[in-house]
Amino acid sequence: MKRVLITTLFLGFVGAGSAAAAELCNVPEGEWQPKEALQKQLEGEGVTIKKIKIDEGCYEVYGTDKDGKKIENYYDPKTFSLVKAQQD
């Protein structure tokens, strides 16, 4: 009985973590704007883009901000609103 309970709890935690990660940006792919449009917008704001990739349903941008600090930011692919920001 303990084994079943422990397994159930473990799978519940794993499933909850996966669901939370998948919902960081929950936008149907047909509603996404092209990543080139995001790149143009950010470059207009002084960001230097190193790489844009898709992660957790968002556009993940690696580069440097206008002050030269490294960034790893997540943007909503429909609105280009900043969802999560990380700076070094």
N, C-alpha and C positions, 0 to 999 in steps of 0.2 A: 504494500500500500504506500509506504514512504517513497518507494522508487517511482511510482506513478505520479505522485504529488510533486516530487522534485522535477521530474521530466516535464510535467504540465507547466509548472512555474517557469522553468527555463525557457520553454518554447514561447510562453506568453511574453517574457521579457525580450526575446529575440524578435518576435513578431512586432511588438510595440516599437522597438527601435527602428526596424525597417520601415514601418508605416510612417513614422515621424520624419525620417530622412526623405522618403518619397514625396512628402507633402511640402517640402521647403518651397518649391514652385510647382503649383498644381494647375498648369495651363495646357489645354489641348494643343497638340502640335500644329494643327491647322490655324491657330491664332497667333503663332509666334511671328515676330518680325525678324528679318534677316540679321545675322550677327554683324554683317558689314555696316548696317545702320547703327548698331550699338557702338561699333568701333569708331565710326565717324563722329557720333555724339560725344563720346569720351575724349577723343583727340581734340575736339573743339573746346573741351573743358581743361585741356592741358595734360591729360593722361597719356603716357607712352605705353602702348600695348605690346606685350611680348607674345602673349598667346590667349586665345579665347577657346574654351571647350565647353561641353555640356556636362553638368554634374548635378545630381539631385533634381533634375528637371529645370535647372536654371542655366543661364550663361555664366560660366566662371571665368573671370578675367584676371590674368597675371600681368603685371607691369609695374610702372612707377607713377606716382601722382605728380602733380605740378611742382611739389617741393622735393622731388627726387626720392621719396620713400617708397619702398616696395609695397605692392598691394596684392591681395588675393581676394577679390570681391565677387559676390554672387548677385546677379541681376535677374529680375522677372523678365522672361522672354517676350511677353506681350507689351508691357508698359515701360520696360527698362528701369523700373524703380529699383533702388538698392535694397536687397533683401538681407544680406549679411556682409560685413566688412572685416577684413583682417589686414593689419599693417605691421611692418617690422620696424 
